[in-house]
Amino acid sequence: MTRVVHGDPTGFLIRVDDGSLVRHQDGSTLPYRVRTGDQVMDLTGPLAYTFGNYKVEPLAPPRVVSAPPPPLPNLPEPGPDEFSVATFNLENLFDYRDPHPVSDPPKPTRRRYEGRLDRIAQVITALGAPTIVGVQEVENVQVLEDLAARPALAGYDYQAVLIEGPSSRGIDVGFLVRGDRATVVGAGQYQAPEGLFSRPPLMITVTVRTASAGDVTVYAIVNHFISKAGGEALTEPRRVKEAQWNAHLVDRLLARDPGAYVVVLGDLNDYYDSAPLRALTEGETPGGRLVHVLAGVPREERYSFIYQGVSQLLDHILATPALAEHLVQAQPLHVNADYPLPEPDSADPHRAADHDPVVARFRLAGP
């Protein structure tokens, strides 16, 4: 079966009805668990059509032929003249402490919370322990500090940065910055004047230490744009405005220093070729305002999320032209989106969240 990527003709999506009336929080309630690449055999039953969807009502559970998941990839850590940046939506990362700001998902036990932190930490190390990790959907700075303290990350001295915003769900954007390679010298939340964002952009100024180029200043702006819930056409204008506000922030930095190293990253909840992304990339700066780091990645690999069977890129890293010149590697790490919900006590790092992380590595000097 060929992967369907956003923009491809899709035909009809036919669902397999599992007969459940519950919203699955983990794999314990799934009648069968299927990941991309598995074969579903012996699926027989009548075809129904309800609420605008075709469904197969299986007469018996289908047989799933699956291979064991591949080992977690391990990307290289940044070298002495390099730094790397990643974005990672951590999917409702709430702790076990009171108060719990939402009813869905329910508050985890301490054991399950710490187990999930360990799984996320393994993914961050698989990304090559990036110098700067921008995150989304995190409850508070304590959660980021808990994550930084897990054994898999303890050797990198990750420093947590998070300023809580007005989200009604209590989820925020933040950063983890490797203290052994960089220093955060400034941080600020940049809400638009009209109160546009429920998760306002967070910008940090970081001094990155390199062997040959010395201390280098990098500006990173992490975002979580409004989702498509409520309809893509109705919500896109707001995402365009969110992108335009980020473009304004970047333009202010470039007005002071046309060669500034700036990255805009995060879950932008829109596609690679969408209007919000064009609002970020198109500008009067030579080479454009921002360059998408995944421009050279094959289209079939350029995805970070799967919705109704369609692979799409919602998570982005964009760099100013001066910084993009130093790009040596960029990719999504496909460890989440292709996998089913995990069992509640699973130690497998696959599907630690619902989005794949994206990482980019830059070399400032040397061969």
C-alpha positions as CSV (number, residue, x, y, z in Angstrom):
1,M,0.0,0.0,0.0
2,T,1.3,3.4,-0.9
3,R,1.5,6.1,1.7
4,V,-1.1,8.9,1.1
5,V,0.5,12.4,1.7
6,H,-1.4,15.6,2.0
7,G,-2.3,16.8,-1.4
8,D,-2.7,13.3,-3.0
9,P,-6.1,12.2,-4.2
10,T,-7.5,10.0,-1.4
11,G,-10.7,8.5,-2.7
12,F,-13.0,7.2,0.1
13,L,-11.7,6.5,3.6
14,I,-13.3,3.3,4.9
15,R,-13.2,2.8,8.6
16,V,-13.2,-0.5,10.6
17,D,-15.8,-0.1,13.3
18,D,-14.5,-1.4,16.6
19,G,-17.9,-1.3,18.2
20,S,-16.6,0.9,21.0
21,L,-18.4,4.0,22.4
22,V,-15.4,5.1,24.5
23,R,-12.6,7.5,23.5
24,H,-9.4,5.5,23.7
25,Q,-6.9,7.0,26.1
26,D,-4.3,4.2,25.6
27,G,-4.0,0.8,23.9
28,S,-5.7,-1.1,26.7
29,T,-9.1,-0.5,25.2
30,L,-8.2,-1.2,21.5
31,P,-9.5,-4.5,20.1
32,Y,-6.5,-4.7,17.9
33,R,-3.4,-2.5,17.4
34,V,-2.2,-1.7,14.0
35,R,0.7,0.5,12.8
36,T,1.7,1.7,9.3
37,G,3.1,-1.2,7.3
38,D,1.1,-4.0,9.1
39,Q,-1.2,-6.2,7.1
40,V,-4.8,-6.6,8.0
41,M,-6.2,-10.0,6.9
42,D,-9.6,-11.7,6.9
43,L,-11.6,-8.5,7.3
44,T,-15.1,-9.4,6.3
45,G,-18.5,-7.8,7.2
46,P,-21.2,-5.6,5.8
47,L,-20.4,-2.0,4.7
48,A,-22.3,0.7,6.5
49,Y,-22.6,4.4,6.0
50,T,-23.3,6.6,9.0
51,F,-22.5,10.2,9.9
52,G,-20.9,10.8,6.5
53,N,-18.4,7.9,6.9
54,Y,-18.2,4.4,5.3
55,K,-17.6,1.7,7.9
56,V,-16.9,-2.1,7.7
57,E,-18.8,-3.9,10.5
58,P,-16.5,-6.9,11.0
59,L,-18.2,-10.2,11.7
60,A,-15.1,-11.3,13.6
61,P,-11.9,-9.5,14.6
62,P,-9.5,-9.3,11.6
63,R,-6.1,-10.9,11.7
64,V,-3.2,-8.5,12.0
65,V,0.2,-9.5,10.6
66,S,2.8,-7.2,12.0
67,A,6.5,-7.1,12.3
68,P,8.3,-6.0,15.5
69,P,8.9,-2.3,15.6
70,P,12.3,-1.2,14.4
71,P,14.8,0.0,16.9
72,L,14.7,3.6,17.8
73,P,16.9,5.6,15.4
74,N,19.9,7.4,16.9
75,L,20.8,10.7,15.1
76,P,24.3,12.1,15.8
77,E,24.7,14.7,18.5
78,P,25.9,18.1,17.4
79,G,29.7,18.3,16.9
80,P,31.9,21.0,18.6
81,D,31.1,23.5,15.8
82,E,27.5,22.6,15.5
83,F,24.2,23.1,17.3
84,S,20.8,21.5,16.7
85,V,17.2,22.6,17.1
86,A,14.1,20.4,17.5
87,T,10.4,20.8,17.8
88,F,8.3,18.2,19.7
89,N,4.6,18.3,20.5
90,L,4.4,16.3,23.7
91,E,0.6,15.7,23.6
92,N,-1.1,16.7,26.8
93,L,1.9,16.3,29.1
94,F,0.3,16.8,32.5
95,D,1.8,15.7,35.8
96,Y,0.3,13.7,38.7
97,R,0.1,16.7,41.0
98,D,-3.0,18.7,42.0
99,P,-4.6,20.8,40.7
100,H,-5.2,19.0,37.4
101,P,-6.4,21.6,35.0
102,V,-8.6,19.4,32.7
103,S,-10.9,16.4,32.8
104,D,-9.6,15.0,29.5
105,P,-7.1,13.4,29.7
106,P,-7.5,12.3,33.3
107,K,-4.7,12.9,35.8
108,P,-2.0,10.2,35.5
109,T,-0.6,8.3,38.4
110,R,3.0,9.2,39.4
111,R,4.3,5.9,38.0
112,R,2.7,6.3,34.6
113,Y,3.7,10.0,34.5
114,E,7.3,9.1,35.2
115,G,7.2,6.2,32.7
116,R,6.0,8.6,30.0
117,L,8.7,11.0,30.8
118,D,11.3,8.2,30.4
119,R,9.8,7.4,26.9
120,I,9.9,11.0,25.8
121,A,13.5,11.3,27.1
122,Q,14.5,8.3,25.0
123,V,13.1,10.1,21.9
124,I,15.0,13.3,22.7
125,T,18.3,11.3,22.9
126,A,17.4,9.6,19.7
127,L,17.2,13.1,18.1
128,G,20.8,13.5,19.1
129,A,20.1,15.4,22.3
130,P,19.5,18.7,20.4
131,T,21.0,21.9,21.8
132,I,17.5,23.6,21.8
133,V,14.2,21.7,22.0
134,G,11.0,23.6,21.5
135,V,8.0,21.8,23.0
136,Q,4.2,22.2,22.9
137,E,1.4,20.9,25.1
138,V,3.2,21.0,28.4
139,E,1.4,21.8,31.7
140,N,4.1,23.9,33.4
141,V,7.8,24.5,33.9
142,Q,7.9,21.8,36.7
143,V,7.0,19.2,34.1
144,L,9.8,20.3,31.9
145,E,12.2,20.2,34.9
146,D,11.0,16.7,35.7
147,L,11.7,15.7,32.1
148,A,15.2,17.2,32.1
149,A,15.9,15.2,35.3
150,R,15.2,11.8,33.8
151,P,18.2,9.5,33.6
152,A,18.4,9.5,29.8
153,L,18.8,13.3,29.8
154,A,20.5,14.0,33.1
155,G,24.0,14.2,31.5
156,Y,23.0,17.1,29.2
157,D,22.1,19.7,31.9
158,Y,18.9,20.7,30.1
159,Q,17.5,24.0,31.4
160,A,13.7,24.5,31.3
161,V,12.1,27.7,30.0
162,L,8.3,28.1,30.1
163,I,6.0,31.1,30.7
164,E,2.4,30.1,31.3
165,G,-0.2,31.5,28.9
166,P,-4.0,31.9,28.8
167,S,-4.9,28.5,27.4
168,S,-8.1,27.2,28.8
169,R,-6.7,23.7,28.7
170,G,-3.6,24.6,30.7
171,I,-1.1,23.6,28.0
172,D,1.9,25.8,27.1
173,V,4.9,26.1,24.9
174,G,8.4,26.0,26.3
175,F,12.1,25.1,25.7
176,L,14.7,22.7,27.0
177,V,18.2,24.1,26.3
178,R,21.4,22.1,26.9
179,G,23.3,23.8,29.6
180,D,26.6,22.0,28.6
181,R,26.5,23.6,25.2
182,A,24.5,26.9,25.5
183,T,23.2,29.6,27.9
184,V,19.8,31.2,27.9
185,V,20.4,34.9,28.2
186,G,16.9,36.2,27.6
187,A,13.3,34.9,27.5
188,G,10.0,36.6,26.8
189,Q,6.4,35.8,25.9
190,Y,5.2,37.8,22.9
191,Q,1.4,38.0,22.8
192,A,-0.1,40.0,19.9
193,P,-1.7,43.3,20.8
194,E,-5.2,42.0,20.2
195,G,-4.7,38.9,22.4
196,L,-4.5,36.7,19.4
197,F,-2.9,33.6,20.9
198,S,-4.2,31.2,23.5
199,R,-0.6,29.9,23.5
200,P,1.5,33.0,22.9
201,P,4.9,32.6,21.2
202,L,7.9,32.2,23.5
203,M,11.2,33.7,22.3
204,I,14.5,32.9,23.9
205,T,17.9,34.4,23.2
206,V,20.6,31.8,23.5
207,T,24.4,32.0,23.5
208,V,25.7,28.8,21.8
209,R,29.3,27.8,22.5
210,T,31.3,26.5,19.5
211,A,34.9,25.4,19.1
212,S,35.8,27.5,16.1
213,A,33.2,30.3,15.8
214,G,33.2,31.1,19.5
215,D,30.0,32.3,21.2
216,V,27.1,32.6,18.8
217,T,23.7,34.3,19.4
218,V,20.6,32.4,18.3
219,Y,17.0,33.5,18.7
220,A,14.4,30.8,18.9
221,I,10.6,31.4,18.8
222,V,8.4,28.4,19.7
223,N,4.7,28.4,18.7
224,H,1.5,26.3,18.9
225,F,-1.0,27.8,16.4
226,I,-4.7,27.4,16.7
227,S,-5.9,23.9,15.6
228,K,-8.3,23.1,12.7
229,A,-11.0,22.1,15.2
230,G,-14.1,23.9,14.0
231,G,-13.1,23.7,10.4
232,E,-10.0,24.4,8.3
233,A,-11.6,27.3,6.4
234,L,-12.9,29.0,9.5
235,T,-9.6,28.7,11.5
236,E,-7.1,29.4,8.7
237,P,-7.4,33.2,8.9
238,R,-6.4,33.1,12.5
239,R,-3.4,31.0,11.8
240,V,-2.4,33.4,9.0
241,K,-2.6,36.2,11.6
242,E,-0.5,34.2,14.0
243,A,2.1,33.6,11.3
244,Q,2.1,37.3,10.4
245,W,2.8,38.2,14.1
246,N,5.7,35.8,14.1
247,A,6.9,37.4,10.8
248,H,6.8,40.8,12.5
249,L,8.9,39.5,15.4
250,V,11.5,38.1,12.9
251,D,11.5,41.4,10.9
252,R,12.3,43.3,14.1
253,L,15.3,41.1,14.8
254,L,16.5,41.4,11.1
255,A,16.1,45.1,11.2
256,R,18.7,45.3,13.9
257,D,20.9,42.6,12.4
258,P,20.2,41.4,8.8
259,G,22.5,38.4,9.5
260,A,20.7,37.3,12.7
261,Y,20.4,33.6,13.4
262,V,16.6,33.1,14.0
263,V,14.5,30.0,14.1
264,V,10.7,29.8,14.2
265,L,9.5,26.4,15.2
266,G,6.6,24.5,16.6
267,D,3.2,22.8,15.9
268,L,1.8,25.4,13.4
269,N,-1.2,23.2,12.7
270,D,-1.0,23.8,9.0
271,Y,0.7,22.3,6.0
272,Y,4.1,22.8,4.3
273,D,2.5,24.7,1.4
274,S,-0.2,26.5,3.4
275,A,-1.0,30.3,3.6
276,P,0.3,30.6,7.2
277,L,3.6,29.0,6.1
278,R,3.8,31.4,3.1
279,A,3.2,34.3,5.5
280,L,6.4,33.2,7.3
281,T,8.6,32.5,4.4
282,E,7.8,35.4,2.0
283,G,9.5,38.7,2.9
284,E,11.7,41.5,1.5
285,T,14.9,40.0,3.0
286,P,17.2,38.6,0.3
287,G,16.5,34.9,0.1
288,G,13.1,35.4,1.8
289,R,12.3,36.0,5.4
290,L,12.6,32.4,6.5
291,V,13.6,29.1,4.9
292,H,11.9,25.8,5.7
293,V,14.6,23.4,6.8
294,L,12.7,20.4,5.3
295,A,12.6,21.8,1.8
296,G,15.1,19.2,0.7
297,V,13.4,16.2,2.3
298,P,11.5,13.9,-0.1
299,R,7.8,14.6,-0.1
300,E,6.8,11.1,1.1
301,E,9.1,11.5,4.1
302,R,8.0,15.1,4.9
303,Y,5.2,14.4,7.5
304,S,4.9,14.6,11.3
305,F,1.2,13.6,11.8
306,I,-1.4,11.2,10.3
307,Y,-5.0,12.3,10.2
308,Q,-7.7,9.9,8.8
309,G,-4.9,8.0,7.0
310,V,-3.3,11.1,5.4
311,S,0.3,11.9,6.3
312,Q,0.9,15.6,6.7
313,L,3.4,18.0,8.1
314,L,2.1,20.1,10.9
315,D,5.4,20.6,12.8
316,H,7.9,23.0,11.3
317,I,11.3,24.6,11.7
318,L,12.1,27.7,9.7
319,A,15.4,29.6,9.7
320,T,16.6,33.0,8.5
321,P,18.6,32.8,5.3
322,A,21.9,33.6,7.1
323,L,21.4,30.6,9.4
324,A,19.9,28.3,6.7
325,E,23.2,28.5,4.8
326,H,24.7,26.5,7.6
327,L,22.1,23.7,7.6
328,V,23.7,20.2,7.3
329,Q,20.8,17.9,8.2
330,A,17.1,18.1,8.9
331,Q,14.4,15.5,9.2
332,P,11.3,14.4,11.0
333,L,12.0,11.4,13.2
334,H,9.2,8.9,12.4
335,V,8.7,7.3,15.8
336,N,5.2,8.4,16.8
337,A,2.6,9.1,14.0
338,D,2.8,5.7,12.4
339,Y,2.3,3.8,15.6
340,P,-0.9,2.9,17.6
341,L,-1.7,4.0,21.1
342,P,0.6,2.3,23.5
343,E,-0.3,0.0,26.4
344,P,-0.6,2.1,29.6
345,D,2.6,0.8,31.2
346,S,4.6,0.4,28.0
347,A,8.3,1.3,28.2
348,D,8.6,1.3,24.3
349,P,9.4,4.9,23.3
350,H,7.5,4.6,20.0
351,R,4.2,6.6,20.2
352,A,5.4,8.6,23.2
353,A,3.2,11.4,21.7
354,D,1.0,11.7,18.6
355,H,3.3,14.0,16.6
356,D,6.7,13.1,15.2
357,P,9.5,15.5,16.3
358,V,11.5,17.4,13.7
359,V,15.2,18.2,14.1
360,A,17.7,20.4,12.2
361,R,21.5,20.6,12.7
362,F,23.6,23.5,11.7
363,R,27.4,23.7,11.4
364,L,29.0,27.1,11.9
365,A,32.6,26.3,11.2
366,G,34.9,23.5,10.3
367,P,34.8,21.0,7.4
